[in-house]
Amino acid sequence: MEGYDGSEQRKQKYCEELLGDEKLSQNRFVQNHAGYISLNTLHTRQYFALKIELYDLLTQFHARRIKAATTWL
């Protein structure tokens, strides 16, 4: 957040919207990760394993965004 050139108001709006979305529903990255784990359990495929890795990373990055937004506010 500190390296972003936007105004303080814009940063605040982004953080509030991000955290608001998080309260409304589970993040799509988390949902997709769980879905691919289920699919891979039923039908083991390299494709599903790669998707699990991808969504694991995306879930971690999303958690970092949530932490940064919470800390920044």
N, CA, C and O atoms as a printed pandas DataFrame, in Angstrom:
     atom_number atom_name residue_name chain_id  residue_number  x_coord  y_coord  z_coord
0              1         N          MET        A               1    0.822   -1.187    0.000
1              2        CA          MET        A               1    0.000    0.000    0.000
2              3         C          MET        A               1    0.870    1.256    0.000
3              4         O          MET        A               1    0.529    2.267   -0.615
4              5         N          GLU        A               2    1.977    1.172    0.688
5              6        CA          GLU        A               2    2.825    2.358    0.795
6              7         C          GLU        A               2    3.491    2.709   -0.529
7              8         O          GLU        A               2    3.761    3.885   -0.776
8              9         N          GLY        A               3    3.761    1.748   -1.374
9             10        CA          GLY        A               3    4.398    2.012   -2.652
10            11         C          GLY        A               3    3.429    2.436   -3.745
11            12         O          GLY        A               3    3.855    2.835   -4.829
12            13         N          TYR        A               4    2.140    2.356   -3.475
13            14        CA          TYR        A               4    1.120    2.718   -4.455
14            15         C          TYR        A               4    0.969    4.236   -4.499
15            16         O          TYR        A               4    0.899    4.884   -3.455
16            17         N          ASP        A               5    0.917    4.802   -5.700
17            18        CA          ASP        A               5    0.887    6.256   -5.852
18            19         C          ASP        A               5   -0.494    6.873   -5.685
19            20         O          ASP        A               5   -0.626    8.096   -5.743
20            21         N          GLY        A               6   -1.521    6.063   -5.480
21            22        CA          GLY        A               6   -2.879    6.591   -5.352
22            23         C          GLY        A               6   -3.056    7.405   -4.086
23            24         O          GLY        A               6   -2.228    7.367   -3.175
24            25         N          SER        A               7   -4.147    8.135   -4.051
25            26        CA          SER        A               7   -4.448    8.980   -2.889
26            27         C          SER        A               7   -4.794    8.116   -1.676
27            28         O          SER        A               7   -5.123    6.937   -1.807
28            29         N          GLU        A               8   -4.713    8.722   -0.511
29            30        CA          GLU        A               8   -5.067    8.023    0.729
30            31         C          GLU        A               8   -6.530    7.579    0.687
31            32         O          GLU        A               8   -6.863    6.498    1.171
32            33         N          GLN        A               9   -7.396    8.401    0.115
33            34        CA          GLN        A               9   -8.813    8.049    0.015
34            35         C          GLN        A               9   -9.020    6.831   -0.879
35            36         O          GLN        A               9   -9.829    5.953   -0.579
36            37         N          ARG        A              10   -8.287    6.794   -1.966
37            38        CA          ARG        A              10   -8.406    5.657   -2.886
38            39         C          ARG        A              10   -7.910    4.372   -2.225
39            40         O          ARG        A              10   -8.518    3.313   -2.386
40            41         N          LYS        A              11   -6.820    4.464   -1.489
41            42        CA          LYS        A              11   -6.308    3.304   -0.766
42            43         C          LYS        A              11   -7.314    2.827    0.276
43            44         O          LYS        A              11   -7.567    1.630    0.418
44            45         N          GLN        A              12   -7.873    3.778    0.993
45            46        CA          GLN        A              12   -8.851    3.429    2.023
46            47         C          GLN        A              12  -10.073    2.752    1.399
47            48         O          GLN        A              12  -10.573    1.757    1.924
48            49         N          LYS        A              13  -10.547    3.293    0.282
49            50        CA          LYS        A              13  -11.708    2.712   -0.393
50            51         C          LYS        A              13  -11.401    1.282   -0.839
51            52         O          LYS        A              13  -12.225    0.385   -0.659
52            53         N          TYR        A              14  -10.216    1.068   -1.421
53            54        CA          TYR        A              14   -9.810   -0.264   -1.857
54            55         C          TYR        A              14   -9.814   -1.237   -0.678
55            56         O          TYR        A              14  -10.363   -2.335   -0.773
56            57         N          CYS        A              15   -9.201   -0.831    0.425
57            58        CA          CYS        A              15   -9.109   -1.702    1.601
58            59         C          CYS        A              15  -10.491   -2.028    2.156
59            60         O          CYS        A              15  -10.780   -3.179    2.485
60            61         N          GLU        A              16  -11.336   -1.017    2.255
61            62        CA          GLU        A              16  -12.685   -1.231    2.783
62            63         C          GLU        A              16  -13.500   -2.152    1.880
63            64         O          GLU        A              16  -14.226   -3.017    2.369
64            65         N          GLU        A              17  -13.385   -1.970    0.569
65            66        CA          GLU        A              17  -14.123   -2.827   -0.362
66            67         C          GLU        A              17  -13.600   -4.259   -0.321
67            68         O          GLU        A              17  -14.385   -5.206   -0.349
68            69         N          LEU        A              18  -12.288   -4.421   -0.256
69            70        CA          LEU        A              18  -11.691   -5.755   -0.177
70            71         C          LEU        A              18  -12.181   -6.489    1.069
71            72         O          LEU        A              18  -12.587   -7.648    0.992
72            73         N          LEU        A              19  -12.141   -5.820    2.203
73            74        CA          LEU        A              19  -12.576   -6.444    3.447
74            75         C          LEU        A              19  -14.091   -6.658    3.466
75            76         O          LEU        A              19  -14.573   -7.634    4.040
76            77         N          GLY        A              20  -14.836   -5.755    2.846
77            78        CA          GLY        A              20  -16.283   -5.922    2.747
78            79         C          GLY        A              20  -16.651   -7.136    1.920
79            80         O          GLY        A              20  -17.540   -7.902    2.291
80            81         N          ASP        A              21  -15.969   -7.312    0.798
81            82        CA          ASP        A              21  -16.208   -8.487   -0.049
82            83         C          ASP        A              21  -15.881   -9.768    0.705
83            84         O          ASP        A              21  -16.567  -10.779    0.552
84            85         N          GLU        A              22  -14.846   -9.722    1.507
85            86        CA          GLU        A              22  -14.420  -10.899    2.266
86            87         C          GLU        A              22  -15.497  -11.319    3.273
87            88         O          GLU        A              22  -15.685  -12.507    3.535
88            89         N          LYS        A              23  -16.199  -10.328    3.833
89            90        CA          LYS        A              23  -17.258  -10.630    4.799
90            91         C          LYS        A              23  -18.496  -11.213    4.118
91            92         O          LYS        A              23  -19.210  -12.021    4.711
92            93         N          LEU        A              24  -18.748  -10.803    2.874
93            94        CA          LEU        A              24  -19.953  -11.246    2.172
94            95         C          LEU        A              24  -19.901  -12.710    1.774
95            96         O          LEU        A              24  -20.893  -13.426    1.915
96            97         N          SER        A              25  -18.767  -13.159    1.285
97            98        CA          SER        A              25  -18.665  -14.550    0.842
98            99         C          SER        A              25  -17.215  -14.997    0.841
99           100         O          SER        A              25  -16.285  -14.190    0.856
100          101         N          GLN        A              26  -17.058  -16.294    0.823
101          102        CA          GLN        A              26  -15.710  -16.851    0.777
102          103         C          GLN        A              26  -15.063  -16.494   -0.554
103          104         O          GLN        A              26  -15.721  -16.525   -1.595
104          105         N          ASN        A              27  -13.816  -16.165   -0.527
105          106        CA          ASN        A              27  -13.078  -15.767   -1.718
106          107         C          ASN        A              27  -13.094  -16.853   -2.787
107          108         O          ASN        A              27  -13.020  -18.042   -2.477
108          109         N          ARG        A              28  -13.190  -16.438   -4.045
109          110        CA          ARG        A              28  -13.271  -17.395   -5.154
110          111         C          ARG        A              28  -12.031  -18.272   -5.267
111          112         O          ARG        A              28  -12.127  -19.411   -5.724
112          113         N          PHE        A              29  -10.868  -17.765   -4.860
113          114        CA          PHE        A              29   -9.656  -18.569   -4.914
114          115         C          PHE        A              29   -9.742  -19.735   -3.923
115          116         O          PHE        A              29   -9.327  -20.853   -4.226
116          117         N          VAL        A              30  -10.279  -19.460   -2.756
117          118        CA          VAL        A              30  -10.449  -20.493   -1.738
118          119         C          VAL        A              30  -11.460  -21.534   -2.229
119          120         O          VAL        A              30  -11.249  -22.738   -2.083
120          121         N          GLN        A              31  -12.550  -21.054   -2.809
121          122        CA          GLN        A              31  -13.579  -21.960   -3.325
122          123         C          GLN        A              31  -13.033  -22.840   -4.444
123          124         O          GLN        A              31  -13.257  -24.050   -4.453
124          125         N          ASN        A              32  -12.318  -22.232   -5.384
125          126        CA          ASN        A              32  -11.759  -22.998   -6.492
126          127         C          ASN        A              32  -10.726  -24.012   -6.007
127          128         O          ASN        A              32  -10.671  -25.135   -6.507
128          129         N          HIS        A              33   -9.913  -23.617   -5.038
129          130        CA          HIS        A              33   -8.912  -24.524   -4.472
130          131         C          HIS        A              33   -9.603  -25.760   -3.898
131          132         O          HIS        A              33   -9.196  -26.889   -4.173
132          133         N          ALA        A              34  -10.637  -25.543   -3.111
133          134        CA          ALA        A              34  -11.370  -26.661   -2.516
134          135         C          ALA        A              34  -12.015  -27.534   -3.591
135          136         O          ALA        A              34  -12.032  -28.759   -3.477
136          137         N          GLY        A              35  -12.542  -26.896   -4.630
137          138        CA          GLY        A              35  -13.167  -27.647   -5.714
138          139         C          GLY        A              35  -12.189  -28.549   -6.440
139          140         O          GLY        A              35  -12.501  -29.701   -6.743
140          141         N          TYR        A              36  -11.012  -28.027   -6.718
141          142        CA          TYR        A              36  -10.008  -28.836   -7.412
142          143         C          TYR        A              36   -9.465  -29.957   -6.522
143          144         O          TYR        A              36   -9.108  -31.025   -7.021
144          145         N          ILE        A              37   -9.403  -29.726   -5.232
145          146        CA          ILE        A              37   -9.000  -30.807   -4.327
146          147         C          ILE        A              37  -10.030  -31.935   -4.392
147          148         O          ILE        A              37   -9.672  -33.111   -4.462
148          149         N          SER        A              38  -11.308  -31.567   -4.367
149          150        CA          SER        A              38  -12.371  -32.577   -4.457
150          151         C          SER        A              38  -12.300  -33.344   -5.778
151          152         O          SER        A              38  -12.385  -34.572   -5.802
152          153         N          LEU        A              39  -12.144  -32.601   -6.872
153          154        CA          LEU        A              39  -12.059  -33.257   -8.181
154          155         C          LEU        A              39  -10.858  -34.196   -8.266
155          156         O          LEU        A              39  -10.956  -35.307   -8.787
156          157         N          ASN        A              40   -9.723  -33.729   -7.746
157          158        CA          ASN        A              40   -8.515  -34.540   -7.815
158          159         C          ASN        A              40   -8.625  -35.783   -6.934
159          160         O          ASN        A              40   -8.034  -36.819   -7.239
160          161         N          THR        A              41   -9.372  -35.681   -5.858
161          162        CA          THR        A              41   -9.593  -36.841   -5.000
162          163         C          THR        A              41  -10.409  -37.898   -5.737
163          164         O          THR        A              41  -10.134  -39.094   -5.639
164          165         N          LEU        A              42  -11.415  -37.437   -6.473
165          166        CA          LEU        A              42  -12.275  -38.367   -7.219
166          167         C          LEU        A              42  -11.626  -38.879   -8.503
167          168         O          LEU        A              42  -11.756  -40.050   -8.858
168          169         N          HIS        A              43  -10.925  -37.978   -9.190
169          170        CA          HIS        A              43  -10.330  -38.311  -10.496
170          171         C          HIS        A              43   -8.930  -37.716  -10.554
171          172         O          HIS        A              43   -8.749  -36.582  -10.999
172          173         N          THR        A              44   -7.962  -38.465  -10.113
173          174        CA          THR        A              44   -6.592  -37.967  -10.037
174          175         C          THR        A              44   -6.067  -37.640  -11.437
175          176         O          THR        A              44   -5.981  -38.503  -12.311
176          177         N          ARG        A              45   -5.726  -36.381  -11.612
177          178        CA          ARG        A              45   -5.192  -35.912  -12.892
178          179         C          ARG        A              45   -4.089  -34.888  -12.612
179          180         O          ARG        A              45   -4.154  -34.150  -11.628
180          181         N          GLN        A              46   -3.090  -34.849  -13.473
181          182        CA          GLN        A              46   -2.025  -33.863  -13.338
182          183         C          GLN        A              46   -2.595  -32.447  -13.472
183          184         O          GLN        A              46   -2.151  -31.526  -12.786
184          185         N          TYR        A              47   -3.575  -32.281  -14.356
185          186        CA          TYR        A              47   -4.214  -30.979  -14.539
186          187         C          TYR        A              47   -4.786  -30.462  -13.221
187          188         O          TYR        A              47   -4.566  -29.309  -12.850
188          189         N          PHE        A              48   -5.523  -31.323  -12.515
189          190        CA          PHE        A              48   -6.114  -30.913  -11.241
190          191         C          PHE        A              48   -5.033  -30.605  -10.211
191          192         O          PHE        A              48   -5.166  -29.655   -9.439
192          193         N          ALA        A              49   -3.961  -31.401  -10.193
193          194        CA          ALA        A              49   -2.865  -31.155   -9.262
194          195         C          ALA        A              49   -2.222  -29.786   -9.522
195          196         O          ALA        A              49   -1.887  -29.066   -8.582
196          197         N          LEU        A              50   -2.056  -29.436  -10.792
197          198        CA          LEU        A              50   -1.493  -28.124  -11.133
198          199         C          LEU        A              50   -2.443  -26.997  -10.737
199          200         O          LEU        A              50   -2.006  -25.951  -10.258
200          201         N          LYS        A              51   -3.723  -27.209  -10.936
201          202        CA          LYS        A              51   -4.709  -26.201  -10.530
202          203         C          LYS        A              51   -4.713  -26.023   -9.011
203          204         O          LYS        A              51   -4.875  -24.909   -8.511
204          205         N          ILE        A              52   -4.536  -27.116   -8.288
205          206        CA          ILE        A              52   -4.463  -27.029   -6.825
206          207         C          ILE        A              52   -3.280  -26.163   -6.418
207          208         O          ILE        A              52   -3.404  -25.316   -5.534
208          209         N          GLU        A              53   -2.135  -26.371   -7.056
209          210        CA          GLU        A              53   -0.947  -25.550   -6.763
210          211         C          GLU        A              53   -1.210  -24.081   -7.081
211          212         O          GLU        A              53   -0.868  -23.196   -6.297
212          213         N          LEU        A              54   -1.820  -23.832   -8.236
213          214        CA          LEU        A              54   -2.118  -22.460   -8.635
214          215         C          LEU        A              54   -3.034  -21.777   -7.624
215          216         O          LEU        A              54   -2.743  -20.675   -7.158
216          217         N          TYR        A              55   -4.137  -22.434   -7.291
217          218        CA          TYR        A              55   -5.090  -21.815   -6.380
218          219         C          TYR        A              55   -4.573  -21.754   -4.952
219          220         O          TYR        A              55   -5.024  -20.917   -4.170
220          221         N          ASP        A              56   -3.647  -22.615   -4.602
221          222        CA          ASP        A              56   -2.990  -22.494   -3.308
222          223         C          ASP        A              56   -2.202  -21.186   -3.251
223          224         O          ASP        A              56   -2.273  -20.454   -2.264
224          225         N          LEU        A              57   -1.453  -20.898   -4.316
225          226        CA          LEU        A              57   -0.708  -19.627   -4.382
226          227         C          LEU        A              57   -1.637  -18.422   -4.383
227          228         O          LEU        A              57   -1.406  -17.449   -3.664
228          229         N          LEU        A              58   -2.688  -18.491   -5.194
229          230        CA          LEU        A              58   -3.632  -17.373   -5.262
230          231         C          LEU        A              58   -4.318  -17.140   -3.915
231          232         O          LEU        A              58   -4.568  -15.998   -3.528
232          233         N          THR        A              59   -4.616  -18.220   -3.212
233          234        CA          THR        A              59   -5.214  -18.111   -1.879
234          235         C          THR        A              59   -4.239  -17.447   -0.910
235          236         O          THR        A              59   -4.637  -16.605   -0.105
236          237         N          GLN        A              60   -2.964  -17.823   -0.987
237          238        CA          GLN        A              60   -1.955  -17.210   -0.122
238          239         C          GLN        A              60   -1.800  -15.717   -0.414
239          240         O          GLN        A              60   -1.704  -14.905    0.506
240          241         N          PHE        A              61   -1.776  -15.362   -1.705
241          242        CA          PHE        A              61   -1.655  -13.951   -2.069
242          243         C          PHE        A              61   -2.878  -13.159   -1.614
243          244         O          PHE        A              61   -2.757  -12.017   -1.171
244          245         N          HIS        A              62   -4.045  -13.767   -1.726
245          246        CA          HIS        A              62   -5.256  -13.093   -1.264
246          247         C          HIS        A              62   -5.194  -12.861    0.247
247          248         O          HIS        A              62   -5.572  -11.793    0.728
248          249         N          ALA        A              63   -4.722  -13.847    0.985
249          250        CA          ALA        A              63   -4.589  -13.691    2.440
250          251         C          ALA        A              63   -3.619  -12.553    2.773
251          252         O          ALA        A              63   -3.824  -11.818    3.739
252          253         N          ARG        A              64   -2.580  -12.416    1.978
253          254        CA          ARG        A              64   -1.634  -11.304    2.183
254          255         C          ARG        A              64   -2.302   -9.957    1.913
255          256         O          ARG        A              64   -2.058   -8.985    2.627
256          257         N          ARG        A              65   -3.151   -9.903    0.873
257          258        CA          ARG        A              65   -3.880   -8.660    0.592
258          259         C          ARG        A              65   -4.815   -8.302    1.747
259          260         O          ARG        A              65   -4.915   -7.139    2.138
260          261         N          ILE        A              66   -5.497   -9.311    2.287
261          262        CA          ILE        A              66   -6.409   -9.076    3.406
262          263         C          ILE        A              66   -5.624   -8.567    4.621
263          264         O          ILE        A              66   -6.043   -7.618    5.284
264          265         N          LYS        A              67   -4.500   -9.197    4.904
265          266        CA          LYS        A              67   -3.675   -8.772    6.031
266          267         C          LYS        A              67   -3.170   -7.339    5.819
267          268         O          LYS        A              67   -3.205   -6.524    6.741
268          269         N          ALA        A              68   -2.705   -7.038    4.609
269          270        CA          ALA        A              68   -2.203   -5.687    4.332
270          271         C          ALA        A              68   -3.314   -4.653    4.450
271          272         O          ALA        A              68   -3.099   -3.570    4.993
272          273         N          ALA        A              69   -4.492   -4.977    3.949
273          274        CA          ALA        A              69   -5.617   -4.039    4.017
274          275         C          ALA        A              69   -6.028   -3.815    5.464
275          276         O          ALA        A              69   -6.308   -2.685    5.864
276          277         N          THR        A              70   -6.066   -4.880    6.247
277          278        CA          THR        A              70   -6.436   -4.761    7.658
278          279         C          THR        A              70   -5.415   -3.934    8.415
279          280         O          THR        A              70   -5.773   -3.071    9.217
280          281         N          THR        A              71   -4.153   -4.197    8.161
281          282        CA          THR        A              71   -3.082   -3.460    8.834
282          283         C          THR        A              71   -3.095   -1.991    8.418
283          284         O          THR        A              71   -2.919   -1.103    9.252
284          285         N          TRP        A              72   -3.302   -1.742    7.132
285          286        CA          TRP        A              72   -3.270   -0.376    6.629
286          287         C          TRP        A              72   -4.406    0.467    7.220
287          288         O          TRP        A              72   -4.218    1.635    7.562
288          289         N          LEU        A              73   -5.591   -0.150    7.332
289          290        CA          LEU        A              73   -6.723    0.596    7.912
290          291         C          LEU        A              73   -6.501    0.830    9.388
291          292         O          LEU        A              73   -7.341    1.439   10.050
